[in-house]
Amino acid sequence: DLVSHAGQVHIEPGKPWGRGLIEDVKTTVGTHWFSEVTNFNQKTVAVSLLMFITVIAPTLTFGAVYSRNTENRIGAVETILATCWVGVFMSLFSGMPTVIIGSTGPVLIMSTVMYE
């Protein structure tokens, strides 16, 4: 009638750092990873262009503000490269496809204060 383990919380024992990531890679590469990587069609191109356009506009804007606030030590090119690097890293290792990868207002303020 009633489930004997209802309401109980099961906590798995801790794993060494990175063990879960390694297990995820092993299970993902062997199953659906290859089919997802080779799935290139019109929708893939459209979504890629949409992501590029939505990321590049604020990156250029924040890059211009960085340039003004840091006396051209950090500019639009550096901001684009940093956003690109973080985007690739997060898409490969984070498991969170909708994470914010670009510059934001609080990061800009913190960088300006640290520079001054």
Backbone as JSON Lines, residues from 0, in Angstrom:
{"i":0,"aa":"D","n":[0.83,-1.19,0.0],"ca":[0.0,0.0,0.0],"c":[0.87,1.26,0.0]}
{"i":1,"aa":"L","n":[1.64,1.45,1.04],"ca":[2.53,2.6,1.11],"c":[3.93,2.18,0.69]}
{"i":2,"aa":"V","n":[4.62,3.08,0.09],"ca":[6.0,2.8,-0.32],"c":[6.89,2.92,0.91]}
{"i":3,"aa":"S","n":[7.69,1.91,1.17],"ca":[8.48,1.88,2.41],"c":[9.55,2.95,2.45]}
{"i":4,"aa":"H","n":[10.1,3.35,1.32],"ca":[11.18,4.33,1.31],"c":[10.69,5.74,0.91]}
{"i":5,"aa":"A","n":[9.41,5.98,0.96],"ca":[8.87,7.3,0.6],"c":[9.3,8.33,1.63]}
{"i":6,"aa":"G","n":[9.74,9.46,1.17],"ca":[10.14,10.55,2.05],"c":[11.56,10.47,2.54]}
{"i":7,"aa":"Q","n":[12.27,9.4,2.23],"ca":[13.65,9.28,2.65],"c":[14.57,9.89,1.59]}
{"i":8,"aa":"V","n":[15.63,10.5,2.05],"ca":[16.59,11.12,1.16],"c":[17.8,10.2,1.04]}
{"i":9,"aa":"H","n":[18.17,9.91,-0.19],"ca":[19.33,9.05,-0.42],"c":[20.5,9.91,-0.88]}
{"i":10,"aa":"I","n":[21.58,9.92,-0.14],"ca":[22.77,10.69,-0.48],"c":[23.87,9.7,-0.82]}
{"i":11,"aa":"E","n":[24.37,9.8,-2.03],"ca":[25.45,8.91,-2.44],"c":[26.76,9.36,-1.8]}
{"i":12,"aa":"P","n":[27.66,8.44,-1.57],"ca":[28.95,8.83,-1.0],"c":[29.72,9.73,-1.96]}
{"i":13,"aa":"G","n":[30.57,10.58,-1.4],"ca":[31.32,11.53,-2.21],"c":[32.31,10.85,-3.13]}
{"i":14,"aa":"K","n":[32.61,11.52,-4.24],"ca":[33.58,11.01,-5.21],"c":[34.73,11.99,-5.28]}
{"i":15,"aa":"P","n":[35.91,11.51,-5.69],"ca":[37.03,12.43,-5.88],"c":[36.69,13.47,-6.95]}
{"i":16,"aa":"W","n":[37.36,14.61,-6.88],"ca":[37.09,15.7,-7.81],"c":[37.3,15.25,-9.25]}
{"i":17,"aa":"G","n":[36.32,15.5,-10.1],"ca":[36.41,15.2,-11.52],"c":[35.91,13.82,-11.9]}
{"i":18,"aa":"R","n":[35.63,12.97,-10.93],"ca":[35.2,11.61,-11.24],"c":[33.86,11.61,-11.98]}
{"i":19,"aa":"G","n":[32.93,12.45,-11.56],"ca":[31.63,12.51,-12.23],"c":[31.75,12.99,-13.67]}
{"i":20,"aa":"L","n":[32.66,13.94,-13.91],"ca":[32.88,14.44,-15.27],"c":[33.44,13.34,-16.15]}
{"i":21,"aa":"I","n":[34.38,12.57,-15.62],"ca":[34.96,11.47,-16.39],"c":[33.9,10.42,-16.7]}
{"i":22,"aa":"E","n":[33.06,10.09,-15.73],"ca":[31.99,9.11,-15.97],"c":[31.0,9.62,-17.01]}
{"i":23,"aa":"D","n":[30.66,10.92,-16.97],"ca":[29.76,11.49,-17.96],"c":[30.34,11.41,-19.37]}
{"i":24,"aa":"V","n":[31.63,11.71,-19.5],"ca":[32.27,11.65,-20.81],"c":[32.27,10.22,-21.34]}
{"i":25,"aa":"K","n":[32.57,9.27,-20.48],"ca":[32.59,7.87,-20.9],"c":[31.21,7.4,-21.38]}
{"i":26,"aa":"T","n":[30.17,7.78,-20.67],"ca":[28.83,7.34,-21.07],"c":[28.3,8.12,-22.27]}
{"i":27,"aa":"T","n":[28.65,9.38,-22.39],"ca":[28.13,10.21,-23.47],"c":[28.8,9.92,-24.8]}
{"i":28,"aa":"V","n":[30.13,9.8,-24.81],"ca":[30.85,9.58,-26.06],"c":[30.43,8.25,-26.68]}
{"i":29,"aa":"G","n":[30.18,7.26,-25.87],"ca":[29.81,5.96,-26.41],"c":[28.37,5.85,-26.87]}
{"i":30,"aa":"T","n":[27.51,6.78,-26.51],"ca":[26.09,6.62,-26.82],"c":[25.62,7.57,-27.91]}
{"i":31,"aa":"H","n":[25.31,8.8,-27.58],"ca":[24.69,9.71,-28.55],"c":[25.59,10.84,-29.0]}
{"i":32,"aa":"W","n":[26.82,10.91,-28.54],"ca":[27.69,12.03,-28.87],"c":[27.99,12.09,-30.36]}
{"i":33,"aa":"F","n":[28.33,10.98,-30.97],"ca":[28.7,10.97,-32.38],"c":[27.54,11.4,-33.27]}
{"i":34,"aa":"S","n":[26.34,10.94,-32.95],"ca":[25.19,11.33,-33.78],"c":[24.87,12.81,-33.63]}
{"i":35,"aa":"E","n":[25.12,13.38,-32.45],"ca":[24.87,14.81,-32.27],"c":[25.91,15.66,-32.98]}
{"i":36,"aa":"V","n":[27.16,15.22,-32.97],"ca":[28.23,15.99,-33.62],"c":[28.07,15.98,-35.14]}
{"i":37,"aa":"T","n":[27.63,14.88,-35.7],"ca":[27.5,14.78,-37.15],"c":[26.15,15.25,-37.66]}
{"i":38,"aa":"N","n":[25.28,15.74,-36.79],"ca":[23.96,16.21,-37.2],"c":[24.06,17.66,-37.67]}
{"i":39,"aa":"F","n":[24.39,17.85,-38.92],"ca":[24.55,19.2,-39.48],"c":[23.45,19.42,-40.5]}
{"i":40,"aa":"N","n":[22.55,20.36,-40.2],"ca":[21.46,20.65,-41.13],"c":[21.13,22.13,-41.07]}
{"i":41,"aa":"Q","n":[20.06,22.53,-41.71],"ca":[19.69,23.94,-41.8],"c":[19.36,24.53,-40.43]}
{"i":42,"aa":"K","n":[18.74,23.75,-39.57],"ca":[18.39,24.23,-38.24],"c":[19.65,24.49,-37.42]}
{"i":43,"aa":"T","n":[20.68,23.67,-37.58],"ca":[21.94,23.88,-36.87],"c":[22.58,25.2,-37.27]}
{"i":44,"aa":"V","n":[22.58,25.49,-38.56],"ca":[23.15,26.75,-39.06],"c":[22.35,27.94,-38.52]}
{"i":45,"aa":"A","n":[21.02,27.84,-38.54],"ca":[20.18,28.94,-38.07],"c":[20.4,29.22,-36.58]}
{"i":46,"aa":"V","n":[20.45,28.17,-35.78],"ca":[20.65,28.36,-34.34],"c":[22.05,28.9,-34.06]}
{"i":47,"aa":"S","n":[23.05,28.43,-34.81],"ca":[24.41,28.94,-34.62],"c":[24.5,30.42,-34.95]}
{"i":48,"aa":"L","n":[23.88,30.84,-36.04],"ca":[23.88,32.26,-36.39],"c":[23.12,33.1,-35.36]}
{"i":49,"aa":"L","n":[22.01,32.57,-34.87],"ca":[21.25,33.28,-33.84],"c":[22.1,33.47,-32.59]}
{"i":50,"aa":"M","n":[22.79,32.42,-32.15],"ca":[23.64,32.53,-30.96],"c":[24.78,33.51,-31.19]}
{"i":51,"aa":"F","n":[25.37,33.48,-32.39],"ca":[26.45,34.41,-32.7],"c":[25.98,35.86,-32.63]}
{"i":52,"aa":"I","n":[24.83,36.13,-33.22],"ca":[24.32,37.5,-33.24],"c":[23.93,37.96,-31.84]}
{"i":53,"aa":"T","n":[23.32,37.08,-31.05],"ca":[22.9,37.49,-29.7],"c":[24.08,37.65,-28.76]}
{"i":54,"aa":"V","n":[25.2,37.02,-29.04],"ca":[26.37,37.15,-28.17],"c":[27.28,38.28,-28.62]}
{"i":55,"aa":"I","n":[27.4,38.52,-29.92],"ca":[28.39,39.48,-30.41],"c":[28.01,40.93,-30.12]}
{"i":56,"aa":"A","n":[26.73,41.27,-30.14],"ca":[26.34,42.67,-29.91],"c":[26.69,43.14,-28.5]}
{"i":57,"aa":"P","n":[26.29,42.44,-27.43],"ca":[26.69,42.91,-26.1],"c":[28.19,42.78,-25.86]}
{"i":58,"aa":"T","n":[28.84,41.82,-26.51],"ca":[30.28,41.68,-26.34],"c":[31.0,42.9,-26.91]}
{"i":59,"aa":"L","n":[30.59,43.36,-28.08],"ca":[31.2,44.57,-28.64],"c":[30.9,45.8,-27.8]}
{"i":60,"aa":"T","n":[29.68,45.9,-27.29],"ca":[29.32,47.05,-26.47],"c":[30.14,47.07,-25.18]}
{"i":61,"aa":"F","n":[30.18,45.95,-24.49],"ca":[30.96,45.9,-23.26],"c":[32.45,46.06,-23.55]}
{"i":62,"aa":"G","n":[32.92,45.55,-24.7],"ca":[34.31,45.74,-25.07],"c":[34.66,47.2,-25.25]}
{"i":63,"aa":"A","n":[33.75,47.97,-25.83],"ca":[33.99,49.41,-25.99],"c":[34.02,50.11,-24.63]}
{"i":64,"aa":"V","n":[33.15,49.71,-23.73],"ca":[33.15,50.31,-22.39],"c":[34.41,49.9,-21.62]}
{"i":65,"aa":"Y","n":[34.81,48.63,-21.74],"ca":[36.07,48.2,-21.13],"c":[37.23,49.03,-21.65]}
{"i":66,"aa":"S","n":[37.25,49.26,-22.96],"ca":[38.33,50.02,-23.57],"c":[38.4,51.44,-23.0]}
{"i":67,"aa":"R","n":[37.24,52.06,-22.84],"ca":[37.22,53.42,-22.29],"c":[37.64,53.44,-20.83]}
{"i":68,"aa":"N","n":[37.2,52.46,-20.05],"ca":[37.48,52.46,-18.62],"c":[38.88,51.99,-18.26]}
{"i":69,"aa":"T","n":[39.52,51.22,-19.13],"ca":[40.86,50.69,-18.81],"c":[41.95,51.27,-19.69]}
{"i":70,"aa":"E","n":[41.71,52.39,-20.3],"ca":[42.69,53.07,-21.15],"c":[43.2,52.15,-22.26]}
{"i":71,"aa":"N","n":[42.29,51.47,-22.92],"ca":[42.55,50.57,-24.05],"c":[43.4,49.35,-23.71]}
{"i":72,"aa":"R","n":[43.45,48.95,-22.46],"ca":[44.17,47.72,-22.09],"c":[43.3,46.49,-22.31]}
{"i":73,"aa":"I","n":[42.01,46.63,-22.11],"ca":[41.05,45.58,-22.43],"c":[40.06,46.22,-23.4]}
{"i":74,"aa":"G","n":[39.93,45.63,-24.57],"ca":[39.04,46.2,-25.57],"c":[38.08,45.18,-26.12]}
{"i":75,"aa":"A","n":[37.53,45.51,-27.28],"ca":[36.53,44.64,-27.89],"c":[37.12,43.31,-28.34]}
{"i":76,"aa":"V","n":[38.34,43.32,-28.86],"ca":[38.96,42.08,-29.33],"c":[39.2,41.13,-28.16]}
{"i":77,"aa":"E","n":[39.72,41.65,-27.07],"ca":[39.97,40.81,-25.89],"c":[38.66,40.27,-25.32]}
{"i":78,"aa":"T","n":[37.63,41.09,-25.34],"ca":[36.34,40.66,-24.82],"c":[35.74,39.57,-25.71]}
{"i":79,"aa":"I","n":[35.88,39.7,-27.03],"ca":[35.39,38.67,-27.95],"c":[36.16,37.37,-27.74]}
{"i":80,"aa":"L","n":[37.48,37.44,-27.62],"ca":[38.27,36.23,-27.41],"c":[37.93,35.56,-26.08]}
{"i":81,"aa":"A","n":[37.76,36.35,-25.04],"ca":[37.4,35.78,-23.74],"c":[36.03,35.14,-23.77]}
{"i":82,"aa":"T","n":[35.08,35.79,-24.42],"ca":[33.73,35.22,-24.53],"c":[33.75,33.93,-25.34]}
{"i":83,"aa":"C","n":[34.54,33.89,-26.39],"ca":[34.66,32.69,-27.21],"c":[35.26,31.55,-26.4]}
{"i":84,"aa":"W","n":[36.33,31.81,-25.68],"ca":[37.0,30.78,-24.9],"c":[36.07,30.24,-23.81]}
{"i":85,"aa":"V","n":[35.4,31.14,-23.11],"ca":[34.48,30.71,-22.05],"c":[33.31,29.94,-22.64]}
{"i":86,"aa":"G","n":[32.8,30.37,-23.78],"ca":[31.68,29.67,-24.4],"c":[32.04,28.25,-24.81]}
{"i":87,"aa":"V","n":[33.23,28.07,-25.39],"ca":[33.66,26.72,-25.77],"c":[33.87,25.87,-24.53]}
{"i":88,"aa":"F","n":[34.53,26.41,-23.52],"ca":[34.79,25.65,-22.3],"c":[33.48,25.25,-21.61]}
{"i":89,"aa":"M","n":[32.56,26.2,-21.48],"ca":[31.31,25.9,-20.79],"c":[30.46,24.91,-21.57]}
{"i":90,"aa":"S","n":[30.45,25.01,-22.9],"ca":[29.65,24.06,-23.67],"c":[30.21,22.65,-23.6]}
{"i":91,"aa":"L","n":[31.52,22.52,-23.45],"ca":[32.12,21.18,-23.38],"c":[32.06,20.58,-21.99]}
{"i":92,"aa":"F","n":[32.22,21.39,-20.94],"ca":[32.43,20.85,-19.6],"c":[31.37,21.19,-18.56]}
{"i":93,"aa":"S","n":[30.47,22.11,-18.85],"ca":[29.59,22.55,-17.76],"c":[28.31,21.74,-17.65]}
{"i":94,"aa":"G","n":[27.78,21.29,-18.75],"ca":[26.49,20.61,-18.7],"c":[25.33,21.57,-18.55]}
{"i":95,"aa":"M","n":[25.58,22.87,-18.7],"ca":[24.53,23.88,-18.6],"c":[24.51,24.68,-19.89]}
{"i":96,"aa":"P","n":[23.66,24.35,-20.84],"ca":[23.72,25.02,-22.14],"c":[23.24,26.46,-22.13]}
{"i":97,"aa":"T","n":[22.52,26.88,-21.11],"ca":[21.99,28.25,-21.13],"c":[22.68,29.15,-20.12]}
{"i":98,"aa":"V","n":[23.93,28.92,-19.85],"ca":[24.66,29.75,-18.9],"c":[25.09,31.05,-19.6]}
{"i":99,"aa":"I","n":[25.16,32.14,-18.85],"ca":[25.57,33.43,-19.41],"c":[27.08,33.42,-19.56]}
{"i":100,"aa":"I","n":[27.58,33.57,-20.78],"ca":[29.01,33.46,-21.02],"c":[29.68,34.79,-21.32]}
{"i":101,"aa":"G","n":[28.93,35.83,-21.55],"ca":[29.51,37.1,-21.93],"c":[29.72,38.02,-20.75]}
{"i":102,"aa":"S","n":[30.21,39.21,-21.05],"ca":[30.4,40.22,-20.01],"c":[29.05,40.72,-19.53]}
{"i":103,"aa":"T","n":[29.0,41.06,-18.26],"ca":[27.78,41.63,-17.69],"c":[28.15,42.9,-16.95]}
{"i":104,"aa":"G","n":[27.13,43.65,-16.56],"ca":[27.36,44.91,-15.86],"c":[28.17,44.76,-14.58]}
{"i":105,"aa":"P","n":[27.82,43.83,-13.68],"ca":[28.6,43.69,-12.45],"c":[30.07,43.33,-12.7]}
{"i":106,"aa":"V","n":[30.33,42.5,-13.71],"ca":[31.72,42.15,-14.02],"c":[32.46,43.38,-14.54]}
{"i":107,"aa":"L","n":[31.8,44.18,-15.35],"ca":[32.39,45.41,-15.86],"c":[32.73,46.36,-14.72]}
{"i":108,"aa":"I","n":[31.82,46.54,-13.79],"ca":[32.06,47.42,-12.66],"c":[33.21,46.92,-11.81]}
{"i":109,"aa":"M","n":[33.24,45.61,-11.54],"ca":[34.31,45.05,-10.73],"c":[35.67,45.21,-11.43]}
{"i":110,"aa":"S","n":[35.71,44.97,-12.73],"ca":[36.97,45.11,-13.47],"c":[37.44,46.56,-13.48]}
{"i":111,"aa":"T","n":[36.5,47.5,-13.63],"ca":[36.88,48.92,-13.62],"c":[37.4,49.33,-12.25]}
{"i":112,"aa":"V","n":[36.75,48.9,-11.19],"ca":[37.21,49.24,-9.85],"c":[38.57,48.62,-9.57]}
{"i":113,"aa":"M","n":[38.77,47.38,-9.99],"ca":[40.07,46.74,-9.78],"c":[41.16,47.42,-10.6]}
{"i":114,"aa":"Y","n":[40.85,47.91,-11.78],"ca":[41.83,48.6,-12.6],"c":[42.25,49.93,-11.98]}
{"i":115,"aa":"E","n":[41.27,50.63,-11.44],"ca":[41.57,51.93,-10.84],"c":[42.28,51.74,-9.53]}
